[in-house]
Amino acid sequence: MKDKITEIISEKIKCENLSVEGAESKYEVNIVSDEFTGMSIIQRHKIIYGLLDNYIKTGEIHALTIKAKTSSE
């Protein structure tokens, strides 16, 4: 699932850095992208949650921690 999460996010967001850790439906996403410039933390999280929504609804992702930053943060 870590590889699938990485693939989904990297297909839609140009990332300077992306790592996904975790197992058994509990994951942590650390992402650095300048596409987040000018966005609040909530807006950034909504983007990631939106990309992974199908997996959250099916329970394949139960807990998701997101650390989303720009390259200047």
Helices and strands as residue ranges (DSSP letters): H 2-12, E 17-23, E 26-32, G 34-36, H 41-51, H 53-58, E 63-69
